[in-house]
Amino acid sequence: MTHKILIIGGGTGGLAMALFLEKAGIPCEIYEQAPEFSNVGASYAVHPNGVHVVEQLGLSEQLSEVSHSLDNYIFKNKDGDTVYDIKDQFPDSPFLDGLIYVSRYDLIDILYQEIKRREIKINYSKKLKDLRQDDESVTAYFEDGTKATGSLLIGADGTHSKTRELIFPYEYLRYNGKWAVFGMAEEGTLGAAEQFMQQDDLISYFKDDFNFTISKHHPSRKERLSWVFIQNQERKVPKKYFDEKPADVFKDELAAKFSDFKEPIGELIRRSSTFFPTQVFSAGNLPKFSFKRVALIGDALQTTDPYSGMGATLSLEDGLYLAMMLRDHSDYKDAFYYYEFDRKETVRGIHNEAAEMENLSDEEIDQFLKKMSGEALESSYLNPPKINWEDRQ
């Protein structure tokens, strides 16, 4: 595979894939709808498998400088009591060996700086409008009236993927039965909630139909504490009561859900400097990972559930693995086939486990995790096999 590949989307998966294609000697260009690279988004966990992908790009030092390495993952109830402790239950588990939390901006910036260093071209303000394929190529048409032609096209354009819409028009996004709020907080501004700045663990609280997770995402920056709230709600909230709700009102309503919690989560919410609510949508399990000369990676393919905490990791792995297949198979149909065949089981397994977790109360989470104990736990969600660039088919 030597002809130029078009990558739609300059997020985590798209940038990583471009870097691995460059390593393989395969030319590519990135087409990003935003007018420029900017500081947007919240924070997320990157699992050891995702960290391993970044390491293979030679960027491990840069990642360690802007991320928080997690010592443990603890589940608590509203009284602040530990109901499950991963390190205590699995002291030798590789799950915690490399688990980090990092802001979306910092992770993408690491990849973006490497893209610039390697002189891979990024085209900004390129919002995909249409695409057409023939036996030799695929052409992308953009809303600004321009177009680009390549041998293949990779859709790395996220949950609301236009690429997915064009190749699978009947696989539309559906409300996923939940909404989420992502927040960040600054040291020295939190009052009683300043205590959360002292913890180095990833901590989740489960109660009834919602959960709340807290972690640091940076070793030293003033705004370095992140949290995410996930609410199960069967019926979607109207925009006028969600997107258009004033942030202060939203914060007060959210904080009130924690009025009976021993730890000051409500105060943390009210004092947060970043507050980003979103309703969760999913495309479900797509029938295929590709169509003719177009393939999908990351959230364009998987629309990862926030319960899994695996969105960034899966995007990084998708970019690496698809680039490997294109390196190792001169026939793109073979490359796409093995990408789907080899990735599908891992991806679907993670999604299924996230679906099991989403309706658990704090009393049920302990039983669920114990059910996944031993080898089953380490072979599925916590420790899927790592992907190595040096492996060849």
C-alpha positions in Angstrom: 0.0 0.0 0.0 1.9 3.1 -1.3 -0.8 5.5 -2.5 -2.0 8.4 -0.4 -4.6 7.6 2.3 -7.1 10.3 3.4 -7.8 10.5 7.2 -10.9 12.3 8.1 -10.6 13.6 11.7 -7.6 15.0 13.6 -8.4 13.5 17.0 -6.5 10.8 19.0 -7.2 7.9 16.5 -6.6 9.9 13.4 -3.3 11.4 14.5 -2.0 8.1 15.8 -2.9 6.3 12.6 -1.1 9.0 10.5 2.0 8.6 12.6 2.0 4.8 12.2 1.4 5.0 8.5 4.3 7.4 8.2 6.5 4.8 10.0 5.3 2.2 7.4 6.3 4.5 4.6 2.6 5.0 3.5 1.7 8.6 2.6 -1.3 10.2 4.1 -3.0 13.5 4.8 -5.4 14.5 7.6 -8.6 16.5 7.0 -9.9 18.2 10.2 -13.2 20.1 10.4 -12.0 22.5 13.1 -10.3 25.7 12.0 -7.2 25.1 14.1 -5.9 22.9 16.9 -7.3 24.2 20.2 -7.8 23.3 23.9 -11.2 21.7 23.9 -12.6 18.6 25.8 -12.2 17.2 29.2 -10.0 14.3 30.5 -10.1 10.5 30.3 -8.3 7.4 31.4 -5.8 5.8 29.1 -5.3 2.1 29.8 -1.9 0.3 29.7 -2.7 -0.8 26.1 -3.2 2.7 25.0 0.0 3.9 26.8 1.8 1.1 25.0 0.7 2.5 21.6 2.1 6.0 22.5 5.3 4.4 23.7 5.7 2.7 20.3 5.7 6.2 18.7 8.6 7.2 21.0 6.5 9.6 23.0 6.4 7.9 26.4 8.4 10.7 28.1 6.2 13.4 26.7 3.1 11.5 27.9 4.5 11.0 31.5 5.1 14.8 31.8 1.5 15.7 31.2 -0.5 12.8 32.8 -1.2 11.4 36.2 -0.2 7.8 36.9 -2.9 6.0 38.9 -1.9 4.0 41.9 -5.2 2.1 42.3 -8.8 2.0 41.3 -11.2 2.1 44.2 -15.0 1.8 44.3 -16.8 3.6 47.2 -20.4 4.0 48.5 -22.1 7.2 49.6 -20.6 6.8 53.1 -17.1 6.9 51.7 -16.5 3.2 52.5 -14.5 1.1 50.0 -16.6 -1.6 48.5 -14.0 -2.8 46.0 -10.2 -2.2 45.7 -8.5 -3.5 42.5 -5.0 -3.5 44.0 -6.1 -5.3 47.1 -8.0 -7.9 45.1 -5.4 -8.3 42.3 -2.0 -7.1 43.6 -0.2 -8.5 40.6 -2.7 -7.3 38.0 -1.1 -5.6 35.0 -4.2 -3.4 34.8 -2.6 -0.8 37.1 0.8 -1.0 35.5 0.6 2.0 33.2 -3.0 3.2 33.8 -3.1 7.0 33.5 -5.5 9.9 33.4 -4.8 12.8 31.0 -6.6 15.7 29.5 -7.8 15.2 25.9 -5.9 18.4 24.9 -2.6 17.2 26.3 -2.8 13.7 24.7 -3.7 15.2 21.3 -1.0 17.9 21.6 1.7 15.2 22.1 0.5 13.5 18.9 0.0 16.8 17.1 3.6 18.0 17.8 4.9 14.7 16.5 2.8 15.1 13.4 4.4 18.6 12.8 7.9 17.2 13.4 7.4 14.5 10.8 5.8 17.0 8.4 2.6 15.1 7.9 0.1 17.5 6.4 -3.1 18.5 8.3 -5.8 20.4 6.4 -8.0 22.5 8.6 -11.6 23.7 8.1 -12.3 20.6 6.0 -15.8 19.4 7.0 -16.7 16.3 5.0 -19.9 16.6 2.9 -19.8 13.6 0.6 -17.5 10.8 -0.8 -17.5 8.7 -3.9 -15.6 5.5 -4.6 -14.6 3.6 -7.8 -12.3 0.7 -8.5 -9.1 2.7 -8.1 -9.7 5.5 -5.6 -12.0 7.4 -3.2 -12.7 11.1 -3.4 -13.8 13.2 -0.4 -15.9 16.4 -1.0 -15.8 19.1 1.6 -18.3 21.8 2.5 -15.9 24.6 1.4 -16.2 23.3 -2.2 -12.8 21.5 -2.2 -12.1 17.8 -2.7 -9.3 15.3 -2.2 -8.6 11.9 -3.8 -6.7 9.0 -2.3 -6.4 5.2 -2.6 -8.3 4.7 0.7 -10.2 6.9 3.2 -10.2 6.3 7.0 -13.1 7.8 9.0 -11.6 8.9 12.4 -14.3 11.7 12.9 -15.7 10.7 16.2 -19.2 9.8 17.5 -21.0 12.1 15.1 -19.0 10.7 12.2 -20.1 12.0 8.8 -18.0 9.2 7.2 -20.1 6.5 9.0 -23.3 8.3 7.9 -22.2 8.2 4.3 -21.1 4.5 4.1 -23.7 3.1 6.5 -26.7 5.5 6.1 -29.1 3.2 7.9 -26.9 2.9 11.0 -28.0 6.2 12.7 -27.0 7.5 16.1 -29.4 6.6 18.9 -29.8 8.0 22.4 -27.9 5.6 24.6 -30.1 5.9 27.8 -27.7 8.1 29.7 -26.2 11.5 30.0 -22.9 12.7 31.4 -21.1 15.7 32.8 -17.4 16.1 32.5 -15.7 18.6 34.9 -12.3 19.9 35.9 -11.3 21.8 39.1 -8.4 24.0 40.2 -6.2 23.6 43.2 -6.8 26.2 45.9 -10.4 27.0 44.9 -12.3 24.0 46.3 -12.9 24.7 49.9 -13.7 21.4 51.7 -13.4 19.6 48.4 -9.7 20.4 48.4 -9.3 16.9 50.0 -9.7 15.3 46.6 -6.5 17.0 45.4 -4.6 14.8 47.9 -5.7 11.5 46.4 -3.7 9.6 43.7 -6.2 6.9 43.0 -9.0 6.6 40.5 -12.2 6.5 42.6 -15.8 5.7 41.5 -18.9 6.1 43.6 -22.0 4.1 42.6 -25.6 4.9 43.8 -29.0 4.0 42.4 -29.0 5.1 38.8 -25.8 7.2 38.6 -22.1 7.1 39.3 -19.3 9.6 39.8 -15.6 9.1 39.1 -12.7 11.4 40.2 -9.0 11.5 39.3 -6.1 13.8 38.8 -5.1 14.2 35.2 -1.8 16.2 35.4 1.1 16.1 37.8 1.4 19.8 38.6 -1.0 22.1 36.7 -3.3 24.1 38.8 -6.4 22.7 37.0 -5.5 19.1 37.4 -8.5 17.4 39.0 -11.1 15.8 36.7 -14.4 14.1 37.3 -17.2 12.6 35.3 -20.9 12.1 36.3 -23.0 9.5 34.5 -26.8 9.4 34.9 -28.9 6.5 33.5 -32.1 8.0 32.1 -34.3 6.1 29.6 -35.8 9.1 28.0 -33.6 11.8 26.5 -33.7 15.2 28.1 -35.0 18.0 25.9 -32.3 20.5 24.8 -34.1 23.4 26.5 -33.6 21.6 29.9 -30.1 20.4 29.1 -28.0 22.2 26.5 -29.6 25.5 27.2 -29.6 25.2 31.0 -27.4 27.8 32.8 -24.2 26.2 34.1 -24.8 27.5 37.7 -28.3 26.0 37.8 -27.0 22.7 36.3 -24.2 22.6 38.9 -26.6 23.2 41.8 -29.0 20.5 40.6 -26.2 18.0 40.1 -24.6 18.8 43.5 -28.0 18.2 45.2 -27.8 14.5 44.1 -24.9 14.1 46.6 -26.5 15.8 49.6 -26.4 12.5 51.5 -22.8 11.7 50.6 -20.2 11.9 53.4 -17.5 13.2 51.1 -17.9 16.8 49.7 -18.7 15.9 46.1 -21.4 18.5 45.8 -18.9 21.3 46.7 -16.5 19.9 44.2 -19.1 20.2 41.5 -20.2 23.7 42.4 -16.6 25.0 42.4 -15.4 23.3 39.2 -13.8 25.6 36.6 -14.8 23.4 33.6 -18.3 22.0 33.3 -19.2 20.1 30.2 -22.6 18.3 30.0 -23.4 15.9 27.1 -26.1 13.4 26.2 -24.7 10.0 25.2 -25.4 8.6 21.7 -24.4 5.3 20.1 -24.4 3.7 16.7 -24.6 0.3 18.2 -22.6 -2.6 16.8 -22.0 -1.8 13.1 -22.4 -4.7 10.7 -18.9 -4.1 9.3 -15.8 -2.0 10.1 -15.4 -0.9 6.4 -17.2 -0.5 3.1 -15.2 -0.8 -0.1 -12.3 1.6 0.2 -13.5 3.3 3.4 -12.8 2.1 7.0 -13.7 3.4 10.4 -11.7 3.7 13.6 -12.2 5.0 17.1 -15.6 6.5 18.1 -16.6 6.7 14.4 -16.7 2.9 14.6 -17.4 2.1 18.3 -19.1 5.1 19.8 -17.6 3.9 23.1 -19.8 4.0 26.2 -18.4 6.3 28.9 -18.9 3.4 31.4 -16.1 1.5 29.8 -13.5 4.3 30.1 -11.8 2.8 27.0 -12.6 5.3 24.3 -9.1 6.8 24.0 -7.4 3.4 24.3 -9.5 1.8 21.6 -8.9 4.7 19.3 -5.2 4.5 19.7 -5.2 0.7 19.2 -7.4 1.0 16.1 -5.1 3.5 14.5 -2.1 1.3 15.2 -3.6 -2.0 14.1 -5.2 -0.8 10.9 -1.8 0.9 10.0 -0.1 -2.5 10.7 -2.5 -4.3 8.4 -2.0 -1.8 5.6 1.7 -2.2 6.0 1.6 -6.0 5.9 -1.0 -6.5 3.1 -0.6 -5.1 -0.3 -4.3 -5.9 -0.9 -6.4 -3.3 1.0 -9.3 -5.8 1.2 -7.1 -8.2 3.1 -6.0 -5.4 5.4 -9.5 -4.3 6.1 -10.6 -8.0 6.6 -7.9 -8.7 9.2 -8.5 -5.4 11.0 -12.1 -6.3 11.6 -11.6 -10.0 12.3 -8.8 -9.4 14.8 -10.3 -6.4 16.6 -14.0 -7.3 16.7 -13.9 -9.7 19.7 -11.9 -7.3 21.9 -14.1 -4.3 21.1 -17.4 -6.1 21.5 -16.2 -7.7 24.8 -15.4 -4.3 26.3 -18.8 -2.9 25.2 -20.7 -5.8 26.7 -18.9 -5.5 30.0 -19.7 -1.7 30.1 -23.4 -2.5 29.4 -23.4 -4.9 32.4 -22.0 -2.2 34.7 -24.3 0.6 33.8 -27.3 -0.3 35.9 -25.4 -1.4 39.0 -25.9 0.1 42.4 -23.1 0.4 45.0 -24.4 -2.8 46.6 -24.3 -4.7 43.3 -20.9 -3.5 42.0 -19.0 -5.7 44.4 -20.8 -8.8 43.3 -20.3 -7.9 39.6 -16.5 -7.4 40.0 -16.1 -10.6 42.0 -18.0 -12.5 39.3 -15.3 -11.2 36.8 -12.5 -12.3 39.2 -9.4 -14.2 38.4 -8.4 -15.1 34.8 -11.7 -13.8 33.4 -11.1 -10.4 34.8 -7.6 -10.1 33.5 -8.2 -11.5 30.1 -11.1 -9.3 29.1 -11.7 -5.7 30.3 -8.6 -5.2 32.5 -5.9 -6.8 30.4 -6.6 -7.5 26.7 -3.5 -8.4 24.7 -1.2 -5.5 23.8 -0.6 -4.7 20.1 3.0 -4.6 19.0 4.1 -2.6 15.9 7.0 -5.0 15.3 4.7 -8.0 15.0 4.1 -9.0 11.3 1.5 -11.2 9.6 
